[in-house]
Amino acid sequence: MPTAGSGYRGECNMSGPQHDHREKMRSRHELEQENALFYQEIMVARRASDITASLVVEQFKKMEEILHQLEDNLTTQHELRKQLAEKLQEVEEQKHKLAQARNAAEAANAAKSAFLASTSHELRTPLTSVLGFARIIQKRFEQVIVPAIGDKDHKIERATRQINDNLGIIVEEGERLTKLINNVLDLAKIESGRIEWKIEPVSIAEVIERSAAATTSLFQDKPVFLELDLADDLPPLTGDRDRLVQVVINLIANGVKFTQEGSVTCQARRENDEIVVRVIDTGIGIAEADHQHVFENFTQVTTDTLADKPSGTGLGLAICKQIIEHHHGRIWVESELGKGSVFAFTLPTRSEMAGQPAPAMRSAAAKRELDQESDRGKGKTLLIVDDEANIRELIRQELAPQGYRLLCADNGEAALRVAEKNRPDLILLDLMLPGINGYEVLAELRKRPASKQTPIIIVSILEDKEKGYASGADSYFTKPINAQALLTEIENLLGTARQRKTDQTPVDGP
Ligand code: ADP
């Protein structure tokens, strides 16, 4: 490698040649300097290119790494996509299985409801006879046989008492069974959403007063009093009046059932946007751990605190809960063992209903007017239409002592014939008849001048009141029938019927 001062050094002349020599020397020196500079530049350029090359190599390596990473990522993404697809497939399968399970559950529920409905109906027909006849036997036994036997012979007296007690048990158990069947059917209908809700303006005060009247008899043989504490500013609400009455009756009946002595208070207050009803008793109370359970199906939590343990179905509160929740309310219990219970429920108020009179009040007033005329129904002709001989006989035995003249028909055609020929004052009509069914009979009766104004009471095991009323019936009773209620309704309707027939006289003629 050339170095400064070597290899390029020439001869030196001071003048002329010397001068030339000096010149040469100088240009040689300059050349050497230029060379050195050039050499340095080359070295710098080389170092720079070395650095650049190593940087490029480094960048390439990095790019290679990134590419590897990208490749890895792509593989992972692909894997993830595959897993996701598998998971989605699993979810779809689960969804399908769930849908199948839900369909199966719905089918099972529908089958359960249908089974309960048909079984309950099947049980009701014989139960109507058993209960109805047991009541008649009990009444006749007390009114006719017991006085005739007298009390001369102790043995006979004891046997008479025992028969009477046993009849009482049959009636009581029959009533319990009826209640159980009705409750099971009710619950099945509510749970399956097949219940007909009759939503209309309702006065809660009216609901409570009706419930109080219906439960009066429960307070007769006990030192327990029923008190009503109703605020004056209760607004009207919308709801199903009969179902709300059912709730309050159940709570009052429980209150008196689980109270030996003291009171049951039914209180209603307006609190914010709600009406709060409380049924407060001074009875045996409920342990806190049981508070939630009492609203479950078939739950009875009463310990043996009461010597004479009251019977029940364990379904009443479960039904109350369903009814209140359907009305968008809440129901709960506050209680302590030995310190009484407070069963409370809320119902939302509807401000748009304010000011409208609740129709229940009007009908109650109308009913009271009719009650005053109830005696006037006696001595009239009634037609009983039922294909079950036992039921015809049962109704006959209940009504005949009241002085009614009774005609019977065991099918629809016969009913139409008798109605046309004998023009009864009132018709008791079963729905499930052989040949033409009760609804068809009803429609035909309403078409004919002889019977279009005749009061008709449907007496059936079918619970289809809406359809019954829509088809032209004046009243509807579900079997097993409450004979006293039926009698009262007949008297009411005969009062109405007389009014209607008088109104029609100028049109129909005498
Ligand atoms: P039932 O009264 O027909 O057994 P319910 O569903 O109405 O059925 O009540 C369920 C249970 O809750 C009752 O059996 C009783 O153990 C308890 N219960 C209900 N109301 C009261 C009450 N007022 N006091 C004490 N216990 C009650």
Residues whose N, C-alpha, C, O or C-beta is under 5 A from the ligand:
A	BS01	ADP	N254 G255 F258 G283 G285 I286 V294 T299 Q300 V301 T302 G312 T313 G314 L315 G316 L317 A318 S341
